[in-house]
């Protein structure tokens, strides 16, 4: 009798321990359209079972196979029926560059003869990011409503102490998703449709002027899913002039194919995208309107691009990615045209080609390795005039970085990058004299994310 009582008591104790442990809450689904963070922590493995040992009682095995591995739910509040969850990260960047860079937090290109200057060490926290994911009440039918607001303190490369004057809006949009017909409509600021991939570099410039064109801007975007294909078009803010006559236009076709050879949830992604933007300025006076109507008036050369993007899982721990573009007058697309907002010396558009390629490898013991190459080259027949000084004609970077994930929320990274920029210093007449600038960049990053 007493042994039965002891057995029952032991079972009650074991049950209370199991109940006290609880079951993880399901993860909250994030907004369906968002820029992919530049860095993502490697999730820890979920143990197959937890063993609870009790004195004088056989161990009780608490199975967890039925609970899928997932991230913890984001802290959320509900306001007027909208679920709001907070996310972001704190980040410190310590950068040493071994030559002149104009006193900036990072360099998109090497100044002419940068190697002649002394090195400098700069430390900032401007990359720190804060964001809100918004989700409307679930509905059995009709539009699914969501939104996002995201900001950081990297409005420019200047050394804005403590982020002063550096606050910027990265994302601010609302979205309607009609799942029954595969249509989504987005209003606000988010990632460009063109050049959607992000190179795995730790550099705050993210290959600006070195092969990557995608950035963010206000837009009205429509996207339609048909099987594995997404077709999207957008009317966007045209930043080619202060008073543009027309908006800019972007479009893309994207397809995803399961990469079963590389494990679950791996996809090959291929995208073709491009943009068109007039550089015509709206007339301010009657005389300016008459001048446009006069015979012989020509609109300024347009801005345009065509981009091919590919993300290819090779095996479960190796991914290759890259983009290639051809375009004209790209200074408002992630510092394309190597940051030069001008026409060629013959008055035509500044034409260039560029791109980047990279490999990302997950290593044992919570390490990750990445490296790649990016470049942009101006067409020699479309070079800027040197009448106002040397002009950049080619820009390239080679980078490699190693990250160690302390846990799911914290990583420490180190990157080395070599920047090389070619200049034409005299292209008057038949002349074509060139020079260059070179920088070696060493960067230490500490990142603590929360969500």
N, C-alpha and C positions, 0 to 999 in steps of 0.2 A: 504493500500500500504506500509506504513512505517513498519507495523508489519511483512509483508512478507519479506521486506528487512532485518529486524532484524533476522528473522528466518533463512534466507539464510546465513547471516553472522555468526550466531551461529553454523550452520552446518559446514561451512568452518573452523571455529576455531577448532571444535571437530575433523574434519578430519586431520588437521595438527598435533594435539596432538597424534592421533593414529599412523600416519605415523612416527612421531618423535620417538615413542617408538620402532618401528621396530619389526622384528620377529627373534627369535634366529636362528643362523646358525646351520645346522645339524652337529652332532658330527663326527669327523674324526675317521675312524676305525683304531684301533691299530694293530700292527703286530700280526698275528694270533697265533704264538707260542711264549710264553714268560713265565718266572717265575712269579707265582702269588705273588704280593707284600705282605709282611707279614702283613701290615695294610692297610685297605681300608676305607676311610671316608664314613659315612652314608649320602647319598644324601638327600637334603632338598626336601620337597614336593612341587610340582608345583601347584599354586592356580588354582582353576577351572575357575575363571574369574577375570578380573580386571575392576573396575568401575571407570569411569572418570566423575566427576561431574562438570557441567558448570553453571554459574549464569543464572537464569531465563530460563534454557533450561532443558528438561527432560534428566536424566542420560543416557549415552551411554555405553552399555556393550560390552567389547571387548572379545569375546570368545577365549579360548585357548585350548579347548578340542581336536581340530584337530592337535595340535602340541604335539607330545609325550614327556614325561619327559625324558630328556637326559642331559648328561654332556656337558659343553661348548666345542667348538672346540679347539683343541690344537693349540697353536701358531705355524705356519708352514712357511717354506720358500721352494722354489723350486730351485734345483741345477741340471742342466743338465738333466732335466726331472724327477728327483727324488724328491718327497715331503718329507721334513725332519721336524719333530716336536719334540720339547723339552719337557721333563718331569723330575720329580725327587722330592726330598724333602730335607729339612734341619732338622736334628734331634740332640737333646741333650739327653744323657743318664747319669743320676746321680745314682751311685750304691753304696750301703753299704753292705758289707759282714762282718759277726760278728766273723770271724776267719782268719787264715792264708790262703792266696791263691796265694802266689808267686809274688804278685805285678802286677797281670794281670788285664786287663779291665773287664774280666768276667771269670767265672770258668765253665769248662765242667764237672769237677768232684772235689770232696773235697780231698785235700791232706791228707795224713795219719796224724791223730791226729790234724787236722786243728782247732778243737775247743779249743785247748790249746793256740792258738795265739790270739793277739788282733785284734779287728775289724778295718776296714779301709774303707774310703770313696773316690771314684774315679769318676771323671766327664770327659766325652769326647764327641766329635762331629764326631767321625770317621764313624758313621753309615750314615752320609749324602750321598745322592745318586744323580747321574746325569745320564740321559739317552736320547737317540735319537731313535725315531721310523722312519723308512724309508719305503717309498712306491713308487713303480714304476708307470708309467703311466697306467691308466685303459685300458684294451683291451677287445674287443668283443670275442676273442678266443686266445688260447695259454696259456702260463704260466703267472700266477699272481706273480709279483716279490715284495718281501718285505725284511726287515732286521731290525736289532736292535743292538745298542751299549749301554751298561750300565756299570757304574763303581761306586765304593765307596772307602772308605779308611780303610777297615777292613781286611787287608791282614793277620793279626794275632792278637793275644790277647795282645800283648805288648803295653805298654803305649807310643805309637808314638805321640808325641806332635804335634798338628795341622795336623795330618795325615801324617807327614813326614815318608817316607819309608813304608807307609801303603796303598798306592794306589793299587787297583787291578781291573782287568777286570772281571765283572760278566757275561755279555753277549756280544758277538761279532759274529754275524752270518748273512748270507744271505739265503733266502729261495725261492724256486720255488714251486708254488702250481698249480696243474693241476685240476681245479675244475670239468671238464667234466668227468674225470676218478677217481676222489677222491684221487689222489696221491699228496704227498708233499715230497720235497727233501730239506734237510737242510745241510749247510756246515758252520762249525764254532763252537763257544763255546756257550753252553746254558745248561739248566737244564737236569740232568740225566733223562733217561727214567724210571729207577727204583725209587720206593718210591716217587711218584710225589707230595704228599700232604705236606702242611706246617702246623705245629702245631701252634695254636693261642697264642704263648708265646711272651712276649716282650723282653725276654733274647736275647742278641746279638748272643749267641751261638746256638740258635734255636734247642735245644735238641740234640746237638752234643754229641755222646757217651752215649746218654740217650734214644735211641730208634728210632732216625731218621737217615736214611742212605742217602737220596737224597742230592746231591750237584751239582756242575757244572763242565764241562770239555769239551775240544775240541772233536768234533765228526763229522761223516758223518751219517746222519739219514734219513731213509725212513719210511714214514707212509702212510698207506692205509685205507681209510674210506669205510666201507661196512655197510650201514644202520646206526644203533646206535653203531656199533663196530669199534674201531680204533686198527689196528695192526701196531706195530712199531718195527723196528730193528735199531741198531746203532753200528758202529765201532768207538771206542773211544780211546783216549790217555790212555795208560797203565802206571800207576804211581807206579806199584809194584817194579820196579827197575829203575836205572838210564838209562840202555840200554836194554830195553825189546826186546825179539826176536819177539813177536807177539803183536798186539794191544789187547785191551779188547773188549768184546762184551756184548751188552745189548739187551733185548727184552721185549715187554709188550703187553698185550691185555687189552683194556679198553672199558667199555660200559657205556652209559648214558641213564637213563630211566626217563622221566618226572615225577616229584613228584607233581602231580596236587593238592594233599591234602594240600600242603604247599604253594600254591600260584603260580603265574606266574614266569617263568624263573628259577624255582627250579628243580634240577635234583639229582637223586641218581647216584653216580659215584662209580663204582667198578673196580679195576685194579689188575691184576696179573702180576708181573714183576720179572726179575732176571738178573744176570750178571755172566760172566765167564772171568777170567783173569789169564794168566800164569804168574808165578813169575820167569821164567827162564831168566837169564842174558846172553846177547850175548857175545860170546868168544872174547877176545881181542888179543890173540896170537895163533900161530899154536899149541902150547902145550895144551892150553885150549880146542881147538877144538878136539885134539886127545883124551883128557881126557873124553870129552862127548861121543866120539865114542867107548870108551872102555866098555867092558861088566861090568855090575853092576852099571853103572852110573844112578842115579835117579834124575829127575827134582824136584825142590822144591815144596812143597805143594801149590796147586792153591788157588786163591781167588774166592769165589762164593757166591751167595745169592739167596734166593727166598723170595718174598715180596707180601703180600696181603694188599690192601689199600681200605678204604671205607669212603665215605662222604654221610651222610644220613640226609636230612632235615626232622625234626619231625613235626613241624608246621612252619608257616611263620617266626617266630622269634627265633626258636631253631634249631641248627644244631649239629649233632654228627659226629665226624670224628676220624679216627685212622688208624694205620698201625701195622702189625706184620711181623717179619722176622726171618729166620733161615739162618746162613751163616758161612763162614770161612775166616779168615785173611782179616778183613774189615777195617783196619786202614786208607785206602785211600778212604773210602766212608763215609764222614762226621764224621770222628773220631770214626768209629765203632771199635769193639774189645776194647772198652774203651781206645782208643788212643795207643794201644800197637802193635808195628810192630815186632812180634817175632813168632817163632813156640812154640809148647807146650814143656814141659820138656822132652817128649819122641820123639821130633823131628817131630811130626805131626802138622797139621794146628791148629790154635787157633780157636776153634769152639764156637759159641755163638748164643743165641736167644735174641730177644728183641722186643720192640715196644712202642707205645704210644696211648693213647685215650684222647679225649678232648670234651668239650661241649662249644658252643658259643651261647650267648643269647643277643638279642637286647632288651634293656630296654627303657621305656619312657624317655622323656626329654633329648634325645641325649646321653644316656649312653649305654654302651655295657659291658657285663660281660663274662669272659672266664676262664676256669680252666681245669686241666687235670693231667695226670700221665704218666711218661715215664721211661723206664728201659732197661738195657742190662745186661745179665748174662752169664759169661763164663762157658762152660761145665767143670765140675770138673775133668773129665778124660783128658781134653785138656788144663789145666792151664799152664801158662808160668812158667818156672823155677824160683825159688827164689835165684839162685846162685848169681845174680847181684843185689839183693835187693828185697823188697816187690813188689808184683804184684797185680794189680787191678783185682778182680774177679766178682764184681757186682757194678752197678752204677744206682742210681734211683733219680728222682726228682718229687716233687709235687708242682704245681704252680697254682696261681689264680691271675687274673688281672681285673682291672676296667678302662675303657676308657671313657672320656667325650669329645664329639665332639663339639668344640666351634662353628665351622661352617663346610662347606664342605671341607675346606682346612686344618683345624687345629684340632689336638686332644692332650689331656693331659692324660697320662696313669700312673697307679701305679701297680706294681706287687710284690707279695711275692712268694718266692720259697724256698723250703727246699731240699738241696742236701745231699745225703747219699751215701758214697762209701765204699765198703768192700774190704779188702786187705788180701791176704795170705802172711804171713811174713816168713813162713818156711814150704816147702813141700818136703824137702829132705827125701828120704827113705819113711817110713810110717808116717812121721810127717805131720800135717796139722794145723798149728797155724794161727789164723786170728786176724785182728785188723780193725779199721774203721776210717773214717774221716767224719765230719759233718759240714755243713755250712747253715746258714740262710741268705737269700739274699733279699734285699729290693731295688727296682729300680723305679725311676721316669723318665718318658720319655716325651719330648715335640717334636711334629712333625708338620712341616708346609710343605704341599705338593703343588706342582704346576704342571699343565699340560694343 
